[in-house]
């Protein structure tokens, strides 16, 4: 599936702004491939971004969809009160904590109609019928998984490849089911361990994802059996990325540790520590996307104020080691580092 790539690196679909068509186009031009996120976009915006991405990449790109889960029955009252206190800092009101499916059916219809060549799914496995629709349109299906059991389910539904997400990854865990009793949402696997466990039970191509910011990381996961490496944090400071300025500054300062939180969205996600993550995580309910909608006005207001303390500063564990510059320069650096690491591996022969 990735044999035609000059360099088997994929730009991860980072919803909320960082993954722009320009970033995807630049990574593709440099020999990799990128995925456009549909998360949180209206169907009209998603369609326009798909068209722009297709133009910039010559049709070599992927798109990502959030699979909707069941509606949470958690009591949001206390969390809303805590978020209200944050909202008052910025002179806004919290949002309405409504449940929705992120227009999933319409977005699936759109990627099928546009014959997007690679379609990835996060937060769950598509049904066998949905996989068949993508196949009939000439596309391939990738499913993000965080455990061997999820990998088995995705394979049984007809997935063409699995995106194996280790616990080191920034942003939302791709969990099919969020365990509300666990701050991380369920058992955590390091990327290399998960690659080996899943690789032992399937012959599907595996895409490694989680904390990969150096070319040696790419070489390591390829040596461990991955067909490609998917990087998100490595591109957050790329010139073409849509990363907000306060987050760029926090990334460059590299002074914050990372942790999992449900405080911003109701789903476990890894981000840099700030006031909201520190103060509101312990009692945040498992209620996605209700908490996403609740916190959205607060996050936006904090961004406008240039204040990172109430923003979702998603980043992988190794973010202090990620660089900046153009996407092309980042890919070239990764390629050179990967070649050097491969040379060191050759010394074992």
C-alpha positions in Angstrom: 0.0 0.0 0.0 2.9 2.3 0.7 5.5 0.8 -1.7 5.3 3.8 -4.1 6.2 6.3 -1.4 9.8 7.7 -1.7 9.9 7.8 2.1 7.3 5.9 4.2 6.2 8.8 6.4 2.6 9.9 6.7 1.5 13.2 8.1 -1.2 12.4 10.7 -4.6 13.9 10.5 -4.6 16.5 13.3 -8.1 17.9 13.8 -8.7 21.3 15.1 -6.4 23.3 12.7 -2.8 21.9 12.5 -3.4 19.6 9.5 -3.9 22.0 6.5 -4.1 21.1 2.8 -0.8 23.0 2.5 0.9 20.8 5.0 -0.4 17.7 3.4 0.7 18.9 0.0 4.2 19.8 1.2 4.7 16.4 2.8 3.4 14.7 -0.3 5.8 16.7 -2.5 8.7 15.8 -0.3 8.0 12.0 -0.8 5.6 11.2 2.0 1.8 11.3 2.2 -0.7 13.2 4.4 -4.2 12.7 5.7 -6.8 15.5 5.9 -8.9 15.4 9.1 -12.6 15.8 8.9 -13.1 16.1 12.6 -15.1 19.2 13.8 -15.5 20.5 10.2 -18.8 21.2 8.6 -19.5 19.1 5.6 -19.1 22.2 3.3 -15.7 23.1 4.8 -14.6 19.5 4.6 -15.6 19.3 0.9 -13.7 22.5 0.1 -10.6 21.2 1.9 -10.8 17.9 0.2 -10.8 19.6 -3.2 -7.9 21.8 -2.3 -5.9 18.9 -0.9 -6.5 16.9 -4.1 -5.3 19.7 -6.2 -2.1 20.2 -4.1 -1.3 16.5 -4.1 -2.3 15.4 -7.5 -4.8 13.1 -5.8 -2.3 11.3 -3.6 -3.7 11.8 -0.1 -5.9 10.4 2.6 -8.9 11.6 4.6 -9.8 10.7 8.2 -13.2 10.3 9.8 -14.3 10.1 13.4 -16.5 7.1 14.0 -19.3 8.2 16.3 -19.8 6.4 19.6 -22.8 6.0 21.9 -24.2 8.9 23.8 -22.8 9.2 27.3 -25.3 9.5 30.2 -22.7 11.1 32.5 -23.8 14.0 34.7 -22.0 17.1 33.3 -23.3 19.6 35.9 -20.1 19.8 38.0 -17.8 19.9 35.1 -19.9 22.7 33.5 -19.6 24.7 36.7 -15.8 24.3 36.7 -15.6 25.3 33.0 -17.9 28.3 33.7 -15.2 29.6 36.1 -12.7 29.4 33.2 -15.1 31.0 30.8 -15.5 34.0 33.1 -11.7 34.6 32.8 -12.2 35.4 29.1 -15.6 37.0 29.2 -17.4 34.1 27.3 -20.0 31.5 28.1 -19.4 27.8 28.0 -20.9 26.0 24.9 -23.9 23.7 24.9 -22.7 20.2 25.7 -24.7 18.5 23.0 -24.0 15.1 21.5 -23.6 14.7 17.8 -22.1 12.3 15.2 -19.8 14.9 13.6 -21.8 14.5 10.3 -20.2 11.1 10.0 -22.7 9.6 7.4 -22.4 12.7 5.2 -18.7 12.8 5.4 -18.4 9.1 4.6 -20.7 9.7 1.6 -18.4 12.5 0.5 -15.1 10.6 0.6 -16.8 7.8 -1.3 -18.2 10.2 -3.9 -14.8 11.9 -4.4 -13.1 8.5 -4.5 -10.5 9.4 -1.9 -7.7 6.8 -2.3 -7.1 6.3 1.4 -9.7 6.6 4.1 -8.8 6.2 7.8 -11.2 5.8 10.7 -10.6 6.8 14.3 -12.5 6.1 17.5 -13.9 2.9 16.2 -14.1 0.4 13.3 -16.3 1.1 10.4 -18.9 -1.5 9.6 -18.2 -4.1 6.9 -20.7 -2.4 4.7 -19.0 0.9 5.1 -15.6 -0.7 4.3 -17.2 -2.2 1.2 -18.4 1.2 0.1 -14.9 2.6 0.2 -13.6 -0.4 -1.6 -16.2 -0.1 -4.4 -15.1 3.5 -4.9 -11.5 2.3 -5.4 -10.2 3.3 -1.9 -8.3 1.6 0.8 -9.4 1.5 4.5 -7.1 2.2 7.4 -8.3 1.9 11.0 -6.6 3.3 14.1 -6.2 0.8 16.9 -4.8 0.9 20.4 -4.9 -2.8 21.4 -4.7 -6.3 19.9 -8.4 -6.8 20.4 -9.2 -3.6 18.5 -6.9 -4.8 15.7 -8.8 -8.1 15.5 -12.1 -6.3 15.2 -10.9 -3.9 12.5 -9.4 -6.8 10.5 -12.6 -8.7 10.7 -14.5 -5.7 9.2 -12.2 -5.7 6.2 -9.6 -3.1 6.9 -6.7 -2.9 4.5 -4.2 -1.6 7.0 -4.0 -0.7 10.7 -2.7 2.5 12.2 -1.2 1.2 15.5 -1.3 4.0 18.0 1.0 3.8 21.0 0.4 5.5 24.3 3.1 8.0 23.5 0.9 9.7 20.9 -0.3 13.3 21.3 -4.0 14.2 20.9 -6.9 11.8 21.4 -6.4 8.1 22.0 -8.1 6.2 19.2 -9.9 3.9 21.7 -13.0 2.1 20.4 -14.4 2.2 24.0 -13.5 4.7 26.7 -13.2 3.1 30.1 -14.5 5.9 32.4 -12.8 4.4 35.4 -9.4 4.8 33.9 -7.8 8.3 33.4 -6.2 7.0 30.2 -9.4 5.3 29.0 -8.1 1.8 29.1 -4.9 -0.3 29.0 -1.9 1.5 27.6 0.6 -0.1 25.3 3.9 1.4 24.2 4.2 1.6 20.4 6.9 -1.0 19.9 5.2 -3.5 22.2 1.9 -2.9 20.4 3.5 -3.3 17.0 4.9 -6.6 17.9 1.7 -7.9 19.6 -0.5 -6.9 16.6 2.1 -8.0 14.0 2.1 -11.5 15.6 -1.6 -11.9 14.8 -2.2 -10.3 11.5 -0.5 -10.0 8.1 -2.2 -6.6 7.4 0.2 -3.6 6.8 0.8 -1.7 10.0 1.3 2.0 10.3 3.2 3.0 13.5 2.0 6.1 15.3 3.0 7.6 18.6 5.9 9.8 19.7 7.8 9.5 16.5 9.7 12.8 15.9 13.2 11.6 14.7 14.4 9.7 11.7 15.8 7.0 14.1 12.2 6.5 15.3 11.1 5.9 11.8 13.9 3.4 11.2 13.0 1.6 14.5 9.4 1.1 13.7 10.2 -0.1 10.2 12.6 -2.6 11.7 9.9 -3.7 14.1 7.6 -4.6 11.2 5.7 -1.4 10.3 5.1 -0.6 6.6 5.1 3.2 7.3 5.3 5.7 10.2 2.6 8.2 10.9 3.9 11.5 12.5 1.8 14.3 14.0 3.8 16.1 16.7 6.8 16.2 14.3 4.8 18.5 12.0 3.1 20.8 14.6 5.7 23.5 14.2 6.0 23.2 10.4 5.6 26.4 8.5 2.5 25.1 6.7 0.8 23.8 9.8 -2.2 25.6 11.2 -1.0 25.3 14.8 -2.1 28.2 16.9 0.6 30.7 17.9 0.2 30.1 21.7 0.7 26.4 21.2 3.7 27.0 18.9 5.3 29.0 21.7 4.6 26.3 24.3 6.1 23.7 21.9 9.2 25.8 21.3 9.7 26.4 25.1 9.5 22.7 25.7 9.1 23.2 29.4 5.8 21.3 30.1 5.3 17.7 30.7 2.4 15.8 29.0 -0.5 14.0 30.5 -3.8 12.4 29.6 -7.0 14.4 30.1 -10.7 14.3 29.4 -11.2 17.9 30.6 -11.4 19.5 27.1 -13.3 16.9 25.1 -14.6 14.1 27.4 -12.2 11.6 25.7 -8.7 10.8 26.9 -6.1 12.8 25.0 -2.4 13.6 25.6 -1.5 17.3 25.9 1.0 19.6 27.5 0.2 20.5 31.1 -1.6 23.8 31.7 -4.1 25.2 34.2 -7.2 23.5 32.8 -5.5 20.2 32.4 -4.1 20.3 35.9 -7.2 21.6 37.6 -10.1 20.0 35.7 -8.8 16.5 34.7 -9.4 14.5 37.9 -13.2 14.7 37.8 -13.8 15.2 34.1 -16.5 12.8 32.9 -16.2 10.5 30.0 -18.6 12.3 27.7 -17.4 12.9 24.1 -18.2 15.1 22.2 -20.3 16.9 24.8 -17.3 18.3 26.6 -15.7 19.3 23.3 -18.7 21.5 22.6 -18.8 22.7 26.2 -15.1 23.9 26.2 -14.9 25.1 22.7 -15.8 28.8 23.4 -13.3 28.8 26.3 -10.5 27.3 24.2 -11.2 29.8 21.4 -11.2 32.8 23.7 -7.9 31.7 25.3 -6.4 31.4 21.9 -7.5 34.9 20.9 -6.0 36.1 24.2 -2.7 34.4 23.5 -3.1 32.4 26.7 -2.2 28.7 26.5 -3.5 27.9 29.9 -7.1 27.1 28.7 -6.2 25.6 25.3 -5.9 21.9 24.4 -2.2 21.8 23.8 -2.1 18.4 22.2 1.4 16.9 21.8 3.2 13.6 22.0 5.5 12.7 24.8 8.6 13.4 22.7 7.5 16.9 21.6 10.6 18.6 23.0 12.7 16.7 20.4 10.6 17.8 17.4 11.9 20.6 15.2 10.5 23.3 13.1 10.9 24.7 9.6 9.1 23.9 6.4 7.5 20.6 6.0 9.9 19.7 3.2 12.9 20.4 5.5 11.4 18.3 8.3 10.9 15.4 5.9 14.4 15.7 4.6 15.8 15.8 8.1 13.8 12.7 9.0 15.0 10.9 5.9 18.7 11.7 6.6 18.3 10.6 10.3 16.6 7.4 9.2 19.4 6.6 6.8 22.0 7.2 9.5 20.1 5.0 11.9 19.7 2.3 9.3 23.5 2.4 8.8 24.0 1.8 12.5 21.6 -1.2 12.4 23.7 -2.6 9.5 26.6 -2.9 11.9 24.7 -5.7 13.7 25.0 -7.9 10.6 
